[in-house]
Amino acid sequence: MKKSFWWLIGIIVVIVIAILGIHAATSHSASATKTSTITVGSQGSDYDIWQHIAKSKDAKNMGLKIKVKQIADGAQLNKATAQGNVDVNAFQSWSYYLAYNKETKSSKLAALGTTYLEPMGIYSKKYKNVKDIPDGATIAIANNPSQAARGLILLQKAGLITLDKNFGYLGTVSDIKSNPKHLKFKEIDDTTGPRVINNVDAVLISNTVALEGHLHVLTDSIFHEKIDQSTTDNINILATAAKNKNNKSYKKLVKLYHKKDIQKYIKQKYYGTKIEVNKPLSYFNN
């Protein structure tokens, strides 16, 4: 009787240990899967780039499993990132990122690293030179603060307007000091630039949106930003929720983006319009 009792107890102990082992293994496996899969939110040509990166040998060699999610609206993409529905996003410039963090009272974002710089252009179907834009012409500009400010700075560089000396990355048309051609400004969703080009005299379009609309900034624009690294505000970054700023797996995405094979693909596919910028975040403080 005693032997049978202890034999039964032994079986029960073994079963309990086995169940706990299976539970622990399952939990560990689920946890590993959760931490190894990174959801990258993007849009336009950047979405296509990250689709390529996700399938690359470089990602596999770095042990990164990436799921790419497309969200066309930049504000919604930043919101989804801040709320954790997207782990990391890849679409915005440094100035867009600063504007978002300044406008939101909570759910702040943190920059992980730099990716590239691409020029914004002035496009027109009516005129071949900015000097030909007539008095009273209508110029379409983005309705989001950072892109609008960037566009106004470009119009100043083109010699069409003059801005206040203290014009910043959230500057607006009210900060125009001189408008000798009496230009009128029409605010548009910045992703619709290629679609409204025939309805206005000229339109300001970022390169990612231009490429999506089959426009090449170097050949199709009538004026564009200088292609160099002199303007830090226009450098694109990878961003995540502020609480994840030290996540090692997310930071690996920055190194992954700058892999030689990845950069070769980007240069060939986008005709050299996405200029690689591989700088530490301290670069923005210079």
C-alpha positions in Angstrom: 0.0 0.0 0.0 2.8 2.4 0.9 4.7 1.6 -2.3 1.6 2.2 -4.4 1.0 5.5 -2.6 4.6 6.8 -3.2 4.5 5.5 -6.8 1.3 7.5 -7.4 2.8 10.6 -5.8 5.9 10.2 -8.1 3.7 10.0 -11.2 1.8 13.1 -10.2 5.0 15.1 -9.5 6.4 14.1 -13.0 3.2 15.1 -14.7 3.2 18.5 -12.9 6.8 19.1 -13.8 6.1 18.2 -17.4 3.1 20.6 -17.6 5.1 23.4 -16.1 7.9 22.7 -18.5 5.6 22.9 -21.5 4.0 26.1 -20.2 7.3 27.7 -19.7 8.6 26.7 -23.1 5.4 27.9 -24.8 5.6 31.2 -22.9 9.3 31.6 -23.8 8.5 30.8 -27.4 5.7 33.3 -27.6 7.9 36.0 -25.9 10.7 35.3 -28.3 8.4 35.6 -31.3 7.0 38.8 -30.0 10.4 40.4 -29.4 11.9 39.2 -32.7 9.1 40.6 -34.9 9.4 44.3 -35.4 6.5 46.2 -37.1 7.8 49.0 -39.2 5.3 51.5 -40.4 5.9 53.5 -43.6 4.4 55.0 -46.7 5.2 55.6 -50.4 8.6 54.7 -51.6 9.9 54.2 -48.1 7.3 51.4 -47.7 8.7 49.7 -50.8 12.2 50.1 -49.4 11.3 48.4 -46.1 9.5 45.6 -47.9 12.8 44.9 -49.6 14.8 45.3 -46.4 12.5 42.9 -44.5 13.2 40.2 -47.1 16.9 40.8 -47.4 19.7 38.5 -46.4 21.1 41.3 -44.2 18.0 41.3 -42.0 18.2 37.5 -41.7 21.9 37.6 -40.8 21.2 40.2 -38.1 18.4 38.0 -36.7 15.7 40.6 -37.4 12.2 39.6 -38.4 10.4 42.6 -39.8 6.7 43.1 -40.7 6.0 46.2 -42.8 2.8 48.1 -42.4 1.6 50.9 -44.7 -0.2 54.0 -43.2 -0.6 56.8 -45.7 -1.2 59.6 -43.3 1.9 60.8 -41.5 0.1 62.1 -38.4 -1.8 58.8 -38.0 1.5 56.9 -38.5 3.2 58.8 -35.7 0.1 58.3 -33.5 0.1 54.6 -34.2 3.9 54.5 -33.3 3.4 56.5 -30.1 0.6 54.2 -29.0 2.6 51.0 -29.8 0.5 49.7 -32.8 3.7 50.3 -34.8 7.1 49.7 -33.3 9.2 51.9 -35.5 8.3 54.2 -38.4 10.3 55.2 -41.4 9.0 58.2 -43.3 9.6 61.5 -41.7 12.2 64.2 -41.7 13.8 65.6 -38.5 11.7 68.8 -38.7 8.5 66.8 -39.1 9.5 64.8 -36.0 10.2 67.9 -34.0 6.9 69.4 -35.1 5.0 66.3 -34.0 6.6 66.2 -30.6 6.0 69.9 -30.1 2.3 69.7 -31.0 1.5 66.6 -29.0 1.2 66.9 -25.2 1.7 63.2 -24.6 2.7 60.1 -26.5 6.0 61.6 -27.5 8.4 59.9 -30.0 12.1 59.3 -29.9 14.5 59.3 -32.8 16.6 56.1 -33.3 18.9 57.2 -36.1 19.3 58.8 -39.5 18.6 57.3 -42.9 18.7 59.7 -45.8 18.2 63.2 -47.3 16.1 63.8 -50.4 15.2 67.1 -52.1 11.8 68.8 -52.2 10.9 70.3 -55.5 8.7 72.9 -57.1 6.7 71.4 -59.9 4.6 73.0 -62.6 2.9 71.9 -65.8 2.5 75.5 -66.9 6.0 77.0 -66.5 9.5 75.7 -67.1 11.3 78.1 -64.9 10.5 79.7 -61.5 11.2 83.1 -63.1 8.2 82.5 -65.4 5.7 82.2 -62.6 3.4 85.2 -63.0 2.0 87.8 -60.6 -0.9 86.4 -58.6 0.0 82.7 -59.3 -1.4 80.0 -57.0 1.1 77.8 -55.3 0.0 74.6 -53.5 1.8 73.9 -50.3 1.4 71.1 -47.7 -1.2 71.5 -44.9 1.1 70.0 -42.3 3.4 72.5 -40.4 6.9 71.1 -41.1 6.4 70.4 -44.8 4.7 73.8 -45.3 7.7 75.6 -43.6 10.1 73.6 -45.7 8.2 74.6 -48.8 8.2 78.2 -47.9 12.0 78.1 -47.4 12.4 76.6 -50.8 10.3 79.4 -52.4 12.6 81.8 -50.7 15.7 80.1 -52.1 14.0 80.2 -55.6 13.7 84.0 -55.2 9.9 84.2 -55.1 9.4 85.3 -51.5 11.3 86.6 -48.5 10.7 85.2 -45.0 11.1 86.8 -41.6 14.6 86.4 -40.2 13.4 84.2 -37.3 11.4 81.9 -39.5 11.5 78.4 -38.0 10.5 74.8 -38.8 6.9 75.6 -37.8 6.8 78.9 -39.8 3.7 79.7 -41.9 2.6 82.0 -44.7 2.0 84.7 -42.1 5.8 84.8 -41.6 6.3 85.9 -45.2 8.1 89.3 -45.1 7.9 90.1 -48.8 5.7 88.7 -51.6 6.6 90.8 -54.7 4.6 88.6 -57.1 1.5 88.5 -54.8 1.5 84.7 -54.8 -1.6 83.0 -53.4 -1.2 79.8 -51.4 -3.5 76.8 -51.4 -3.1 74.2 -48.7 -3.3 70.6 -49.7 -2.7 67.2 -48.2 1.0 66.8 -49.0 0.4 63.3 -50.4 -1.8 64.7 -53.2 0.8 66.9 -54.8 1.1 65.0 -58.1 -2.7 64.9 -58.5 -3.2 68.6 -58.2 -0.3 69.7 -60.4 -2.7 70.5 -63.2 -5.0 72.6 -61.1 -2.5 75.2 -59.8 0.4 77.2 -61.2 3.0 75.3 -59.2 3.1 72.8 -56.3 5.7 71.9 -53.7 6.2 68.1 -53.5 8.5 66.1 -51.3 10.6 63.5 -53.1 8.9 60.4 -51.6 5.5 61.7 -52.8 6.9 62.8 -56.1 8.4 59.3 -56.8 5.0 57.8 -56.0 3.5 60.1 -58.6 6.1 59.1 -61.2 7.9 62.4 -60.9 11.7 62.7 -60.7 12.9 65.7 -58.7 16.2 66.1 -60.7 14.5 66.1 -64.1 10.8 67.1 -63.6 11.0 69.9 -61.0 11.5 73.5 -62.1 13.5 74.1 -58.9 14.6 71.9 -56.0 16.6 71.9 -52.8 20.4 71.5 -53.1 21.3 67.8 -52.7 23.7 67.8 -49.8 23.8 67.5 -46.0 23.8 71.2 -45.2 20.2 71.3 -43.9 19.8 69.0 -41.0 16.1 69.6 -40.7 15.4 67.7 -43.9 17.3 64.5 -42.9 15.0 61.5 -42.6 15.0 59.4 -39.4 13.7 56.2 -37.9 11.4 56.9 -34.9 9.8 55.0 -32.1 7.7 55.6 -29.0 9.8 57.6 -26.4 9.6 54.6 -24.0 11.4 52.4 -26.5 14.3 54.7 -27.3 16.9 52.3 -25.9 15.4 49.1 -27.4 18.5 47.3 -28.9 16.5 45.5 -31.5 15.0 48.7 -32.8 18.4 50.4 -32.9 19.6 47.5 -35.1 17.3 48.7 -37.8 19.5 51.8 -38.3 22.5 49.6 -38.9 20.5 47.4 -41.2 19.4 50.3 -43.3 23.0 51.4 -43.9 24.2 48.0 -45.0 26.1 48.2 -48.3 23.7 45.9 -50.2 20.7 47.8 -49.0 22.2 51.1 -50.1 23.1 49.8 -53.5 19.5 48.8 -54.1 18.1 52.1 -52.9 20.6 54.1 -55.1 19.7 52.1 -58.2 16.0 52.0 -57.7 15.5 55.7 -56.8 18.1 57.2 -59.2 20.3 58.7 -56.5 17.5 61.0 -55.1 17.8 59.4 -51.6 21.2 60.5 -50.3 22.4 58.3 -47.5 23.0 60.1 -44.2 24.7 57.9 -41.6 25.2 60.2 -38.7 24.8 60.0 -34.9 21.8 61.8 -33.4 24.2 64.3 -31.8 24.7 65.6 -35.4 21.4 67.5 -35.0 22.9 69.5 -32.2 25.7 70.9 -34.2 
